[in-house]
Amino acid sequence: MKLKIFLSTIFAFVLVGTALSQYIPSDFNLVQSKSISKISSTKSIVNNSINDIIAVGDTIWLATSQGLSLSTDNGVSWKNFGGDNTFGTESISAIGYYNGVFWAATAHSITQNNQSIPVGSGLRYTSDYGKTWTSVPQPVDNSGDSSVVYGINTLRALPVTVTPQNIIYDIAFTPGTIWVASFAAGLRKSTDMGKTWQRVVLPPDFLDSVSPTDTLDFCISPVAGNFCNQANLNYEAFSVISTNDSTIYVGTADGINKSTDNGISWTKFNHTNQINAISGNFVVALGYNKYDNTVWGATWQANGTDEFYGVSSTSDGGQNWKTTLSGEKVHNFAFQNKEIIALSDNGAFGSENNGITWILPNSIIDNNTNLSIATSIYYGAAFNGTTVWLGSDDGLAKLEQDGQGIWSGKWSIFLASKNLTAVSDTYAFPNPFNPKTDILKIKYSTNGKSVPVTIRIFDFGMHFVRTVIQNAQRGLTGHVIDAQSDVIDYWDGKDDAGNIVPNGVYFYRVDAGSEKPVYGKILVLH
């Protein structure tokens, strides 16, 4: 369950080894409250940048870069949680579901020293589909929490007293315990629904295992500084799963850690301490396939020159690993029997034979409207019987499988967009727009008719740049996004010669049938 907004910042931070103290502000206050959420019912999801998906029967939860979306009717309608007194404009950095309770971790960014710094802002949980939420503060230490008793040892521990860089990336559960993986705070657990948290002792970088009966001497700290001269990458946690009531796997910046006694003793597997090893030590996601009891990791290249991006899997509890999808930056997994989906920067890779071979969808286009997912970057997926959900950084896709293959069936596309107020209304999003990472969507109206549409792009001086579409039939079903018959078309940020346009202000003109032309403004910024 990965939050891509902040991961690149964290990854650079890990490799450079910047001191944590330079990101610590002095004015962060934590609160705990219970609130009634303002719920809106709509056909649209809350945000197009989707970080993760959980499907339980007809109930679908979407974690996005600005709040949550919930459907209890398999995507027919959505309730959105965002811009309210529960979530505000917070991003959802991790989600989890256990015994009827849904959990969400939240985060946002601040700017310090001209850098964007991720800040963890706590957790919320609900047992009544979002009618009420309980807020839990971000796990932090008191300034005096400078040691941890572990068996026969008292270990030094850096107190993590602030929330910058302290962001939760994953959530897991065992009976009576919730586990969270955080960059600055490492692995934490709570046995009282988040009222209190305990640090979990993992092996330091120079050890492959720890047990309470060992004689140990190291400092629990992700970075070196005045408190500790040691920097343990294995205390920078990004992923956590449980495979049964007592077995837990944790992915860090130094490999994959396994405990079979509910988090007391640990064994570490990484690229250098095994013959059949994982591809890389930076483990951004973990997944468990109940069908064959296999564990899967999105294992990225970290510091080792012989490490590589890819997927690593084990069928023997971590003693041996197989690697696949070499070179791919995978973010997450979904499983259903032998079918596996690996979400990556280059698409949603699907396998029908337990990861032996992989295929990408030929295209993801709504069978009714011809709307498409205009990106190759995917972060979340979920199987739900013959339904597959895919979350990208530019919208949500639903596939009703027809039994002819993992990507064969009928597609539906869900996009978040605001309604137009009149036939003469139009807008473009995202705006500002980066052609190197985004596809611009232009929304306009055909007044409920099917008409020929032409869209042209002009620069600030009104010089012609690009014809996006010319006399293309739109409206009624073609590219229609909502019940108001609003229509969406796409611009890739290129001119008629195929070159990405430079930074600046651009205008677009929409000619739809006999209606008066409508105009909109675009800010290109890359």
Sequence and secondary structure as in RCSB ss.txt:
>XXXX:A:sequence
MKLKIFLSTIFAFVLVGTALSQYIPSDFNLVQSKSISKISSTKSIVNNSINDIIAVGDTIWLATSQGLSLSTDNG
VSWKNFGGDNTFGTESISAIGYYNGVFWAATAHSITQNNQSIPVGSGLRYTSDYGKTWTSVPQPVDNSGDSSVVY
GINTLRALPVTVTPQNIIYDIAFTPGTIWVASFAAGLRKSTDMGKTWQRVVLPPDFLDSVSPTDTLDFCISPVAG
NFCNQANLNYEAFSVISTNDSTIYVGTADGINKSTDNGISWTKFNHTNQINAISGNFVVALGYNKYDNTVWGATW
QANGTDEFYGVSSTSDGGQNWKTTLSGEKVHNFAFQNKEIIALSDNGAFGSENNGITWILPNSIIDNNTNLSIAT
SIYYGAAFNGTTVWLGSDDGLAKLEQDGQGIWSGKWSIFLASKNLTAVSDTYAFPNPFNPKTDILKIKYSTNGKS
VPVTIRIFDFGMHFVRTVIQNAQRGLTGHVIDAQSDVIDYWDGKDDAGNIVPNGVYFYRVDAGSEKPVYGKILVL
H
>XXXX:A:secstr
   HHHHHHHHHHHHHT  GGGG  S       EEE   EEESS S S EEEEEEETTEEEEEETTEEEEESSTT
SSEEEE SSTTTTT EEEEEEEETTEEEEEEEEEEEETTEEEEEEEEEEEESSTTSEEEEE      TT  EEEE
TTEEEEE    S BT  EEEEEEETTEEEEEETTTEEEEESSTTSS EE     TT SEE TTS    EE SS S
SS S   GGGSEEEEEESSSS EEEEETTEEEEESSSSSSEEEE TTS SS  S SEEEEEEEETTTTEEEEEEE
  S TT   EEEEESSTTSS EEESTT  EEEEEEETTEEEEEETTEEEEESSTTSS B  S  B TTT  B   
S EEEEEEETTEEEEEETTEEEEEEE SS TT EEEEEE      SSTT  EEESSSB TTT  EEEEEE TTS 
EEEEEEEEETT  EEEEEEEEEEEBTTBTB STT EEEEEE SB TTS B  SEEEEEEEEETTS  EEEEEEE 
 
